[in-house]
Amino acid sequence: MSNTLLKVQPSELKMLYELHKQNSCYMQLTNKTDKYVAFKVKTTNPKKYSVRPNTGVVQPGSTCNVTVTMLAPKEIPQDYHCKDKFLVQSVVVEEGTASKDIVSDMFNKAPGKVVEEFKLRVVYIPANPPSPVPEEGEEDLSPRSSIADDEAHHNSLFDVASGSKSHEDVSIQESSEVKSLISRLTEEKRHANEQNQKLRQQVDVMRKQLGKGRSGLSVPTIVIMFILAILIGYLAKRS
């Protein structure tokens, strides 16, 4: 494509794409000749973009900046693919021509008339690009990381099992101690019952002896026997 009147930069319009947010990009039109050059910017989707200025005159050796604004989008296109395009038309005009003098007929093609056209496509730039695909080195590390995670998981399960086993051991030990205590208390109760039975038997013997003492035992003997009975009962309780 010949481009002898205006130098258009960049060759494509890179537009930042954000939901519900308006963004702009820019193009520069530089006059490469020593004549006045009029331009007009068109787009395939005029309802979506605003171009300022969309027409104008670039003086010899001068540059004109054009702002392209995209209205706030409401949805994300598939793969951020854009089919929108822009067309910059340029034509030589008489010296002293101003922007207000530009009319659409100036850009109509006719024999002997040079009307240059430069096309630009729109490229969407995602505001939040997706995460890059892991490189080969990163992929090599992935199995190792997975193995490490598995080992950590197995160690955790082992710790839980060990803790459970320790808890069971403590429970068994406590159960053994309880059984031992019950056995010891049972033995002490049995021993106390035997002592109590012996004491009762001794009391019965004392009663019988006291009954006989009324007929033949002296009072001191009875007193001594009574004291002995009390001592035996006391010793039985202590044991």
Summary of the structure (lengths in Angstrom):
residues: 239
radius of gyration: 55.7
end to end distance: 122.4
largest distance: 171.2
contacts: 570
relative contact order: 0.11
helix: 45%
strand: 27%
